[in-house]
Amino acid sequence: MANRVALVTGAGSGIGRAVSLALAGAGFDVVLAGRRIAALEDTASHAPDTGARLVPVAADVTSPESTDALFARVKAEFGRLDVLFNNAGTSGQGMPFEDITFAQWTAVVDVNLHGMFLCAQGAFRLMKDQSPQGGRIVNNGSISAYAPRPNSAAYTATKHGVSGLTKSIALDGRKYDIACGQIDIGNAATDMTSRMTSGAMQADGRMVPEPRVDVRVVADAVVYMAGLPLEANVLFMNVMATKMPFVGRG
Protein backbone atom coordinates (compact mmCIF):
# COMPACT_ATOMS: atom_id res chain seq x y z
CA MET A 1 0.00 0.00 0.00
CA ALA A 2 1.36 3.44 -0.95
CA ASN A 3 2.36 5.84 1.81
CA ARG A 4 0.05 8.66 2.69
CA VAL A 5 1.20 11.99 1.27
CA ALA A 6 1.82 15.17 3.26
CA LEU A 7 2.79 18.68 2.20
CA VAL A 8 4.61 20.97 4.62
CA THR A 9 5.11 24.66 3.85
CA GLY A 10 8.02 26.48 5.41
CA ALA A 11 9.81 23.12 5.54
CA GLY A 12 13.34 24.48 5.32
CA SER A 13 13.84 25.25 9.00
CA GLY A 14 12.35 25.36 12.49
CA ILE A 15 8.94 23.86 13.10
CA GLY A 16 8.44 23.04 9.41
CA ARG A 17 11.61 21.00 9.26
CA ALA A 18 10.87 19.17 12.51
CA VAL A 19 7.32 18.31 11.42
CA SER A 20 8.47 17.17 7.96
CA LEU A 21 10.97 14.73 9.44
CA ALA A 22 8.48 13.49 12.03
CA LEU A 23 5.86 12.85 9.33
CA ALA A 24 8.44 10.95 7.28
CA GLY A 25 9.26 8.95 10.39
CA ALA A 26 5.57 8.11 10.70
CA GLY A 27 5.50 6.75 7.15
CA PHE A 28 4.31 9.74 5.14
CA ASP A 29 5.84 10.77 1.84
CA VAL A 30 6.45 14.49 2.29
CA VAL A 31 6.57 17.37 -0.17
CA LEU A 32 8.82 20.05 1.29
CA ALA A 33 7.79 23.55 0.20
CA GLY A 34 9.55 26.84 0.80
CA ARG A 35 11.34 29.71 -0.88
CA ARG A 36 14.90 28.43 -0.42
CA ILE A 37 15.56 25.20 -2.30
CA ALA A 38 18.93 24.69 -0.59
CA ALA A 39 17.27 24.71 2.84
CA LEU A 40 14.61 22.24 1.63
CA GLU A 41 17.30 19.94 0.27
CA ASP A 42 19.06 20.12 3.62
CA THR A 43 15.82 19.06 5.34
CA ALA A 44 15.53 16.15 2.92
CA SER A 45 19.10 15.09 3.69
CA HIS A 46 18.04 14.38 7.30
CA ALA A 47 15.27 11.98 6.27
CA PRO A 48 14.77 9.02 8.63
CA ASP A 49 15.42 5.55 7.28
CA THR A 50 11.77 4.62 6.72
CA GLY A 51 11.68 4.51 2.93
CA ALA A 52 9.57 7.67 2.82
CA ARG A 53 10.16 10.08 -0.06
CA LEU A 54 10.95 13.71 0.72
CA VAL A 55 10.52 15.94 -2.33
CA PRO A 56 11.78 19.56 -2.15
CA VAL A 57 9.75 22.08 -4.20
CA ALA A 58 10.57 25.79 -4.27
CA ALA A 59 7.40 27.84 -3.80
CA ASP A 60 6.28 31.30 -2.72
CA VAL A 61 3.08 30.96 -0.70
CA THR A 62 2.16 34.61 -1.32
CA SER A 63 1.88 34.02 -5.08
CA PRO A 64 -1.26 32.40 -6.57
CA GLU A 65 0.77 31.25 -9.59
CA SER A 66 3.45 29.68 -7.41
CA THR A 67 0.96 27.90 -5.16
CA ASP A 68 -0.95 26.62 -8.20
CA ALA A 69 2.32 25.19 -9.52
CA LEU A 70 3.07 23.64 -6.13
CA PHE A 71 -0.20 21.72 -5.98
CA ALA A 72 0.10 20.71 -9.61
CA ARG A 73 3.50 19.23 -8.71
CA VAL A 74 2.00 17.35 -5.76
CA LYS A 75 -0.70 15.88 -8.00
CA ALA A 76 1.79 14.96 -10.74
CA GLU A 77 4.23 13.39 -8.27
CA PHE A 78 1.82 11.47 -6.04
CA GLY A 79 -1.69 11.71 -7.48
CA ARG A 80 -3.21 12.81 -4.17
CA LEU A 81 -2.67 14.73 -0.93
CA ASP A 82 -3.67 13.42 2.49
CA VAL A 83 -2.32 16.12 4.82
CA LEU A 84 -1.31 19.76 4.50
CA PHE A 85 0.65 21.30 7.36
CA ASN A 86 0.04 24.96 6.54
CA ASN A 87 3.06 26.29 8.39
CA ALA A 88 4.84 29.06 6.44
CA GLY A 89 4.75 32.32 8.36
CA THR A 90 6.65 35.36 9.55
CA SER A 91 6.64 37.24 12.82
CA GLY A 92 7.51 40.56 11.21
CA GLN A 93 9.38 43.29 13.03
CA GLY A 94 8.20 44.07 16.53
CA MET A 95 7.40 47.75 16.89
CA PRO A 96 4.90 50.12 18.49
CA PHE A 97 1.53 50.11 16.77
CA GLU A 98 1.75 53.75 15.73
CA ASP A 99 5.05 53.16 13.91
CA ILE A 100 4.01 50.23 11.69
CA THR A 101 4.13 51.19 8.03
CA PHE A 102 1.58 49.84 5.58
CA ALA A 103 4.37 47.99 3.77
CA GLN A 104 5.40 46.26 7.00
CA TRP A 105 1.77 45.39 7.78
CA THR A 106 1.23 44.00 4.28
CA ALA A 107 4.41 41.91 4.36
CA VAL A 108 3.09 40.01 7.40
CA VAL A 109 -0.48 39.70 6.11
CA ASP A 110 0.72 38.44 2.73
CA VAL A 111 2.54 35.46 4.25
CA ASN A 112 0.50 34.67 7.36
CA LEU A 113 -3.00 35.14 5.99
CA HIS A 114 -2.95 35.34 2.18
CA GLY A 115 -0.39 32.52 2.01
CA MET A 116 -2.37 30.41 4.48
CA PHE A 117 -5.52 30.91 2.38
CA LEU A 118 -3.85 30.09 -0.95
CA CYS A 119 -2.29 26.87 0.33
CA ALA A 120 -5.43 25.77 2.16
CA GLN A 121 -7.52 26.39 -0.96
CA GLY A 122 -5.06 24.48 -3.14
CA ALA A 123 -5.16 21.53 -0.76
CA PHE A 124 -8.96 21.72 -0.44
CA ARG A 125 -9.45 21.59 -4.20
CA LEU A 126 -7.10 18.64 -4.60
CA MET A 127 -8.65 16.74 -1.68
CA LYS A 128 -12.17 17.40 -3.00
CA ASP A 129 -11.38 16.04 -6.47
CA GLN A 130 -9.23 13.03 -5.60
CA SER A 131 -10.41 9.47 -5.07
CA PRO A 132 -10.91 8.47 -2.35
CA GLN A 133 -12.08 11.95 -1.51
CA GLY A 134 -10.94 13.87 1.56
CA GLY A 135 -7.91 14.78 3.59
CA ARG A 136 -6.71 16.94 6.47
CA ILE A 137 -5.44 20.50 6.75
CA VAL A 138 -3.53 21.56 9.87
CA ASN A 139 -2.99 25.31 10.14
CA ASN A 140 -0.15 26.69 12.26
CA GLY A 141 -1.75 29.35 14.43
CA SER A 142 -0.19 30.81 17.56
CA ILE A 143 -0.87 31.61 21.18
CA SER A 144 -1.17 35.14 19.76
CA ALA A 145 -4.51 33.98 18.33
CA TYR A 146 -5.75 34.30 21.94
CA ALA A 147 -3.54 36.95 23.55
CA PRO A 148 -1.08 39.38 21.94
CA ARG A 149 2.47 40.18 22.86
CA PRO A 150 3.44 43.86 22.99
CA ASN A 151 4.30 45.48 19.65
CA SER A 152 2.86 42.67 17.51
CA ALA A 153 -0.30 44.07 15.93
CA ALA A 154 0.27 42.68 12.43
CA TYR A 155 1.26 39.20 13.59
CA THR A 156 -1.54 39.01 16.16
CA ALA A 157 -4.17 40.17 13.68
CA THR A 158 -3.14 37.53 11.16
CA LYS A 159 -3.21 34.74 13.72
CA HIS A 160 -6.72 35.74 14.78
CA GLY A 161 -7.58 35.59 11.08
CA VAL A 162 -6.11 32.10 10.79
CA SER A 163 -8.44 30.91 13.56
CA GLY A 164 -11.44 32.13 11.59
CA LEU A 165 -10.09 30.50 8.45
CA THR A 166 -9.65 27.21 10.30
CA LYS A 167 -13.25 27.20 11.47
CA SER A 168 -14.58 28.06 8.01
CA ILE A 169 -12.54 25.32 6.32
CA ALA A 170 -13.63 22.80 8.96
CA LEU A 171 -17.26 23.67 8.25
CA ASP A 172 -17.05 23.88 4.45
CA GLY A 173 -14.99 20.69 4.25
CA ARG A 174 -17.49 18.44 6.01
CA LYS A 175 -19.30 17.35 2.87
CA TYR A 176 -16.02 16.34 1.22
CA ASP A 177 -14.46 14.52 4.21
CA ILE A 178 -11.90 17.32 4.56
CA ALA A 179 -10.99 17.89 8.21
CA CYS A 180 -9.28 21.10 9.32
CA GLY A 181 -7.62 21.88 12.64
CA GLN A 182 -5.15 24.33 14.11
CA ILE A 183 -2.12 23.99 16.35
CA ASP A 184 -1.32 27.01 18.52
CA ILE A 185 2.28 26.87 19.69
CA GLY A 186 3.92 28.70 22.57
CA ASN A 187 7.72 29.07 22.57
CA ALA A 188 8.92 26.10 20.53
CA ALA A 189 12.71 25.94 20.70
CA THR A 190 13.79 27.13 17.24
CA ASP A 191 16.19 29.76 15.95
CA MET A 192 13.28 32.20 15.79
CA THR A 193 12.70 31.99 19.56
CA SER A 194 16.34 31.81 20.67
CA ARG A 195 16.20 35.44 21.87
CA MET A 196 13.59 34.48 24.47
CA THR A 197 16.22 32.78 26.62
CA SER A 198 17.82 36.18 27.26
CA GLY A 199 14.57 38.09 27.57
CA ALA A 200 11.19 38.71 25.94
CA MET A 201 9.13 41.85 26.44
CA GLN A 202 6.22 41.45 28.83
CA ALA A 203 2.98 43.44 28.97
CA ASP A 204 4.41 45.68 31.72
CA GLY A 205 7.49 46.50 29.62
CA ARG A 206 9.94 44.27 31.47
CA MET A 207 12.32 41.98 29.58
CA VAL A 208 12.02 38.51 31.14
CA PRO A 209 13.63 35.23 30.00
CA GLU A 210 11.00 32.69 28.98
CA PRO A 211 11.16 28.89 28.90
CA ARG A 212 10.86 27.05 25.60
CA VAL A 213 9.67 23.56 24.68
CA ASP A 214 11.56 21.10 22.47
CA VAL A 215 10.34 21.46 18.89
CA ARG A 216 10.03 17.67 18.66
CA VAL A 217 7.07 17.88 21.07
CA VAL A 218 5.33 20.13 18.55
CA ALA A 219 6.22 17.77 15.70
CA ASP A 220 4.78 14.81 17.60
CA ALA A 221 1.55 16.75 18.17
CA VAL A 222 1.17 17.47 14.44
CA VAL A 223 1.84 13.81 13.63
CA TYR A 224 -0.93 12.86 16.06
CA MET A 225 -3.35 15.25 14.37
CA ALA A 226 -2.29 14.05 10.92
CA GLY A 227 -2.79 10.41 11.85
CA LEU A 228 -6.39 10.66 13.00
CA PRO A 229 -9.11 9.00 10.91
CA LEU A 230 -11.10 11.57 8.96
CA GLU A 231 -14.18 11.06 11.12
CA ALA A 232 -12.21 12.61 14.03
CA ASN A 233 -10.65 16.07 14.26
CA VAL A 234 -8.65 18.18 16.67
CA LEU A 235 -10.10 21.61 15.91
CA PHE A 236 -7.64 23.50 18.13
CA MET A 237 -4.61 22.25 20.05
CA ASN A 238 -2.37 24.40 22.24
CA VAL A 239 1.18 23.12 22.78
CA MET A 240 3.29 25.38 24.97
CA ALA A 241 6.12 25.57 27.43
CA THR A 242 4.48 24.78 30.77
CA LYS A 243 6.01 27.72 32.63
CA MET A 244 5.75 30.40 29.94
CA PRO A 245 3.80 33.54 30.94
CA PHE A 246 0.52 32.91 29.14
CA VAL A 247 -2.05 31.58 31.63
CA GLY A 248 -2.94 34.11 34.31
CA ARG A 249 -1.15 37.41 34.76
CA GLY A 250 2.40 36.41 33.89
C-alpha positions in Angstrom: 0.0 0.0 0.0 1.4 3.4 -0.9 2.4 5.8 1.8 0.1 8.7 2.7 1.2 12.0 1.3 1.8 15.2 3.3 2.8 18.7 2.2 4.6 21.0 4.6 5.1 24.7 3.9 8.0 26.5 5.4 9.8 23.1 5.5 13.3 24.5 5.3 13.8 25.3 9.0 12.4 25.4 12.5 8.9 23.9 13.1 8.4 23.0 9.4 11.6 21.0 9.3 10.9 19.2 12.5 7.3 18.3 11.4 8.5 17.2 8.0 11.0 14.7 9.4 8.5 13.5 12.0 5.9 12.8 9.3 8.4 11.0 7.3 9.3 9.0 10.4 5.6 8.1 10.7 5.5 6.8 7.1 4.3 9.7 5.1 5.8 10.8 1.8 6.4 14.5 2.3 6.6 17.4 -0.2 8.8 20.1 1.3 7.8 23.5 0.2 9.5 26.8 0.8 11.3 29.7 -0.9 14.9 28.4 -0.4 15.6 25.2 -2.3 18.9 24.7 -0.6 17.3 24.7 2.8 14.6 22.2 1.6 17.3 19.9 0.3 19.1 20.1 3.6 15.8 19.1 5.3 15.5 16.2 2.9 19.1 15.1 3.7 18.0 14.4 7.3 15.3 12.0 6.3 14.8 9.0 8.6 15.4 5.6 7.3 11.8 4.6 6.7 11.7 4.5 2.9 9.6 7.7 2.8 10.2 10.1 -0.1 11.0 13.7 0.7 10.5 15.9 -2.3 11.8 19.6 -2.1 9.7 22.1 -4.2 10.6 25.8 -4.3 7.4 27.8 -3.8 6.3 31.3 -2.7 3.1 31.0 -0.7 2.2 34.6 -1.3 1.9 34.0 -5.1 -1.3 32.4 -6.6 0.8 31.3 -9.6 3.4 29.7 -7.4 1.0 27.9 -5.2 -0.9 26.6 -8.2 2.3 25.2 -9.5 3.1 23.6 -6.1 -0.2 21.7 -6.0 0.1 20.7 -9.6 3.5 19.2 -8.7 2.0 17.3 -5.8 -0.7 15.9 -8.0 1.8 15.0 -10.7 4.2 13.4 -8.3 1.8 11.5 -6.0 -1.7 11.7 -7.5 -3.2 12.8 -4.2 -2.7 14.7 -0.9 -3.7 13.4 2.5 -2.3 16.1 4.8 -1.3 19.8 4.5 0.7 21.3 7.4 0.0 25.0 6.5 3.1 26.3 8.4 4.8 29.1 6.4 4.8 32.3 8.4 6.6 35.4 9.5 6.6 37.2 12.8 7.5 40.6 11.2 9.4 43.3 13.0 8.2 44.1 16.5 7.4 47.8 16.9 4.9 50.1 18.5 1.5 50.1 16.8 1.7 53.8 15.7 5.1 53.2 13.9 4.0 50.2 11.7 4.1 51.2 8.0 1.6 49.8 5.6 4.4 48.0 3.8 5.4 46.3 7.0 1.8 45.4 7.8 1.2 44.0 4.3 4.4 41.9 4.4 3.1 40.0 7.4 -0.5 39.7 6.1 0.7 38.4 2.7 2.5 35.5 4.2 0.5 34.7 7.4 -3.0 35.1 6.0 -3.0 35.3 2.2 -0.4 32.5 2.0 -2.4 30.4 4.5 -5.5 30.9 2.4 -3.9 30.1 -0.9 -2.3 26.9 0.3 -5.4 25.8 2.2 -7.5 26.4 -1.0 -5.1 24.5 -3.1 -5.2 21.5 -0.8 -9.0 21.7 -0.4 -9.5 21.6 -4.2 -7.1 18.6 -4.6 -8.7 16.7 -1.7 -12.2 17.4 -3.0 -11.4 16.0 -6.5 -9.2 13.0 -5.6 -10.4 9.5 -5.1 -10.9 8.5 -2.3 -12.1 12.0 -1.5 -10.9 13.9 1.6 -7.9 14.8 3.6 -6.7 16.9 6.5 -5.4 20.5 6.7 -3.5 21.6 9.9 -3.0 25.3 10.1 -0.2 26.7 12.3 -1.7 29.3 14.4 -0.2 30.8 17.6 -0.9 31.6 21.2 -1.2 35.1 19.8 -4.5 34.0 18.3 -5.8 34.3 21.9 -3.5 36.9 23.5 -1.1 39.4 21.9 2.5 40.2 22.9 3.4 43.9 23.0 4.3 45.5 19.6 2.9 42.7 17.5 -0.3 44.1 15.9 0.3 42.7 12.4 1.3 39.2 13.6 -1.5 39.0 16.2 -4.2 40.2 13.7 -3.1 37.5 11.2 -3.2 34.7 13.7 -6.7 35.7 14.8 -7.6 35.6 11.1 -6.1 32.1 10.8 -8.4 30.9 13.6 -11.4 32.1 11.6 -10.1 30.5 8.4 -9.6 27.2 10.3 -13.3 27.2 11.5 -14.6 28.1 8.0 -12.5 25.3 6.3 -13.6 22.8 9.0 -17.3 23.7 8.2 -17.0 23.9 4.5 -15.0 20.7 4.2 -17.5 18.4 6.0 -19.3 17.4 2.9 -16.0 16.3 1.2 -14.5 14.5 4.2 -11.9 17.3 4.6 -11.0 17.9 8.2 -9.3 21.1 9.3 -7.6 21.9 12.6 -5.1 24.3 14.1 -2.1 24.0 16.4 -1.3 27.0 18.5 2.3 26.9 19.7 3.9 28.7 22.6 7.7 29.1 22.6 8.9 26.1 20.5 12.7 25.9 20.7 13.8 27.1 17.2 16.2 29.8 16.0 13.3 32.2 15.8 12.7 32.0 19.6 16.3 31.8 20.7 16.2 35.4 21.9 13.6 34.5 24.5 16.2 32.8 26.6 17.8 36.2 27.3 14.6 38.1 27.6 11.2 38.7 25.9 9.1 41.9 26.4 6.2 41.5 28.8 3.0 43.4 29.0 4.4 45.7 31.7 7.5 46.5 29.6 9.9 44.3 31.5 12.3 42.0 29.6 12.0 38.5 31.1 13.6 35.2 30.0 11.0 32.7 29.0 11.2 28.9 28.9 10.9 27.1 25.6 9.7 23.6 24.7 11.6 21.1 22.5 10.3 21.5 18.9 10.0 17.7 18.7 7.1 17.9 21.1 5.3 20.1 18.6 6.2 17.8 15.7 4.8 14.8 17.6 1.6 16.8 18.2 1.2 17.5 14.4 1.8 13.8 13.6 -0.9 12.9 16.1 -3.4 15.3 14.4 -2.3 14.0 10.9 -2.8 10.4 11.8 -6.4 10.7 13.0 -9.1 9.0 10.9 -11.1 11.6 9.0 -14.2 11.1 11.1 -12.2 12.6 14.0 -10.7 16.1 14.3 -8.6 18.2 16.7 -10.1 21.6 15.9 -7.6 23.5 18.1 -4.6 22.2 20.1 -2.4 24.4 22.2 1.2 23.1 22.8 3.3 25.4 25.0 6.1 25.6 27.4 4.5 24.8 30.8 6.0 27.7 32.6 5.7 30.4 29.9 3.8 33.5 30.9 0.5 32.9 29.1 -2.0 31.6 31.6 -2.9 34.1 34.3 -1.1 37.4 34.8 2.4 36.4 33.9 
